[in-house]
Amino acid sequence: MSRIGYIKIHRQIMRGKLFKDSVIMHVWLTLLLKASHSSNNWTYNKREYSVKSGELFTCLDTLESDTGISRMKIYRTLNKLKSERMITTKSTPYGTHIKVVKWSKYQLDDNKRTRYLPKTEHIKNDIYKPLKKLKKYI
């Protein structure tokens, strides 16, 4: 399936202790990129599958081929992400259902995005304000 669109990555991720581990970051970004951006249903081998926004259905073999990282490292990385409460997993005989825990917090729709500084804050932080006062005297 061809994926289009983008994901948002907050700069705060650099402050986390997992940022320095390139394997964890590679798997984490792969999960974010593969997660569904909306509810989705499909049928495979006469079985019905469904995921909601921020969820994906995959297996270790698929993640191994997508990332080039060994299955054992991916397994340990998924356990680390679970222990940090970044994802939840549910194993099935047909694959693993993974949910990104704070998906809706960081991946809001553009029309639902909140502004970081209210308009009054922009006025308070106006760096040209002192210059405007000086202009009166010139």
Secondary structure, DSSP 4 states (H G I P E B T S, - for coil): ----S-----GGGGGSTTTT-HHHHHHHHHHHHHS-SS-EEEEETTEEEEE-TTEEEE-HHHHHHHH---HHHHHHHHHHHHHTTSEEEEEETTEEEEEETTHHHHS--GGGPPPSS-HHHHHHT-TTHHHHHHHHH-
